[in-house]
Amino acid sequence: MVYIAIVLAVFSADMMLKRYVEENLGAQEERQYCNGNVRVRKVHNHGMLLGAFKDKPKMIRRVTGAVLLVAAVRLLTVIFSRKKERRAGKLALAFIVGGALSNWFDHFHQGYVVDYINIKTPVKFLKKIYFNLADFFIVAGALLAALFDR
C-alpha cells in the first residue's frame, strides 16, 4: 500500500504546485531561485513533450490515458502479486503512475498541462524547456526502472 501512497503523494504535490503557479504568477512573470539557476514561470503546454501534437488534443488524452492505464494496472499487479518484486521496480512504477496521472488529469480537465520549472544548463537545447514535478517523477521512474529493475 505504500506504493499507492507514493502515487497519491506525487499526484498531490504536483497538483498543489500547479495550482500555486496558476494562482500566483502572471502570464509573463518569472521568478528566479538558487542564484538564477532555477526559474519558475507559468507555461501552458497544450501538447505532449515539447508541445508535440498540440493540435490533436483528443489523441493526447487517449494516448496518455492508455499509457497511464497500462502503468497503473502493472503497478497494481506487482503490488498484489504473491511473487516478490524488487522495490526499485515498484517505486519506479509508482513514480511513473503518479506523474502520468497528474499530467493526464490536466489534459483531461483543462486541455493543457501546467509546466513551471526550468533549470539553467549550458546545453542549448534544454535552456528553454519548462517542466513540472510530474515530468520529473516520470523521468526518475523510467531511470529507476532502467537502472535497477532487472
C-alpha positions in Angstrom: 0.0 0.0 0.0 3.0 2.3 0.4 3.3 2.5 -3.4 -0.3 3.7 -3.8 0.5 6.4 -1.2 3.6 7.4 -3.3 1.3 7.7 -6.4 -1.1 9.9 -4.4 1.8 12.0 -2.9 3.4 12.6 -6.4 0.0 13.5 -7.8 -1.0 15.8 -4.9 2.4 17.6 -4.7 2.4 18.4 -8.4 -1.2 19.5 -8.4 -0.6 21.8 -5.5 2.4 23.3 -7.2 0.5 23.7 -10.5 -2.4 25.4 -8.6 0.1 27.8 -6.8 1.7 28.7 -10.1 -1.7 29.3 -11.8 -2.9 31.5 -9.0 0.2 33.4 -8.1 2.2 34.0 -11.3 1.3 36.4 -14.1 1.4 35.4 -17.8 4.9 36.6 -18.4 6.1 36.7 -14.8 9.3 34.7 -13.9 10.8 34.1 -10.6 14.4 33.0 -10.1 15.9 30.9 -7.3 19.3 29.4 -6.4 21.2 32.4 -7.9 19.2 32.3 -11.1 19.9 28.6 -11.7 16.2 27.7 -11.2 13.5 29.7 -12.9 9.8 29.4 -12.3 7.2 30.6 -14.8 3.7 29.6 -15.8 3.7 27.8 -19.1 0.6 26.2 -20.6 1.7 23.2 -22.6 -1.2 22.1 -24.9 0.8 19.3 -26.4 3.0 16.5 -25.1 6.8 16.6 -24.6 8.0 20.0 -26.1 4.5 20.8 -27.3 4.3 17.8 -29.7 0.8 17.1 -31.1 -0.7 20.3 -29.6 -3.2 20.3 -32.5 -4.5 16.8 -31.5 -6.0 17.1 -28.0 -8.2 14.0 -28.3 -5.3 11.9 -29.4 -3.2 13.2 -26.5 -5.9 12.4 -23.9 -6.3 8.9 -25.4 -2.6 8.0 -25.7 -1.7 9.4 -22.3 -4.8 7.8 -20.7 -3.9 4.4 -22.3 -0.3 4.6 -21.1 -1.5 5.6 -17.6 -3.9 2.7 -17.5 -1.2 0.2 -18.6 1.2 1.5 -16.0 -1.4 1.6 -13.2 -2.5 -2.0 -14.0 1.1 -3.1 -14.0 1.7 -1.4 -10.6 -1.4 -3.0 -9.1 -0.5 -6.4 -10.5 3.0 -6.1 -9.0 1.7 -4.8 -5.6 -0.9 -7.6 -5.2 1.1 -10.4 -6.7 2.3 -13.2 -4.4 5.6 -13.2 -6.4 8.2 -10.9 -4.8 9.2 -8.0 -7.0 12.1 -5.6 -6.5 11.4 -2.5 -4.6 13.0 -0.4 -7.2 10.6 -1.7 -9.8 7.6 -0.9 -7.6 8.9 2.6 -6.8 9.6 3.3 -10.5 6.1 2.4 -11.4 4.6 4.4 -8.6 6.7 7.5 -9.7 5.6 7.0 -13.3 1.9 6.5 -12.4 1.8 9.4 -10.1 3.4 11.8 -12.6 1.4 10.5 -15.5 -1.9 10.8 -13.6 -1.2 14.4 -12.8 -0.4 15.3 -16.4 -3.3 13.3 -17.8 -5.6 15.0 -15.3 -4.5 18.4 -16.5 -5.0 17.4 -20.2 -8.4 15.9 -19.5 -9.8 18.8 -17.4 -8.0 21.8 -18.8 -6.8 20.8 -22.2 -3.2 21.7 -21.3 -0.5 20.8 -18.7 0.9 23.5 -16.5 4.7 23.5 -16.7 6.7 25.7 -14.3 10.3 24.8 -13.7 13.4 25.5 -15.8 16.9 24.6 -14.7 19.8 26.6 -16.0 22.1 24.5 -18.1 24.9 25.0 -20.7 23.0 22.6 -23.0 21.4 24.9 -25.6 18.5 22.5 -26.3 17.5 22.4 -22.6 17.6 26.2 -21.9 14.0 26.9 -23.0 12.4 23.7 -21.7 10.0 24.1 -18.8 8.7 21.0 -16.9 6.7 20.2 -13.8 7.2 17.9 -10.8 5.1 15.2 -12.6 7.6 15.2 -15.5 10.5 14.9 -13.1 8.9 11.8 -11.4 8.1 10.2 -14.8 11.8 10.6 -15.8 13.0 9.4 -12.4 10.8 6.4 -12.6 12.0 5.5 -16.0 15.6 5.8 -14.9 15.0 3.7 -11.8 13.4 1.0 -13.9 16.2 1.1 -16.4 19.0 1.0 -13.8 17.7 -1.2 -11.0 14.7 -3.3 -12.1 16.2 -6.3 -13.6 
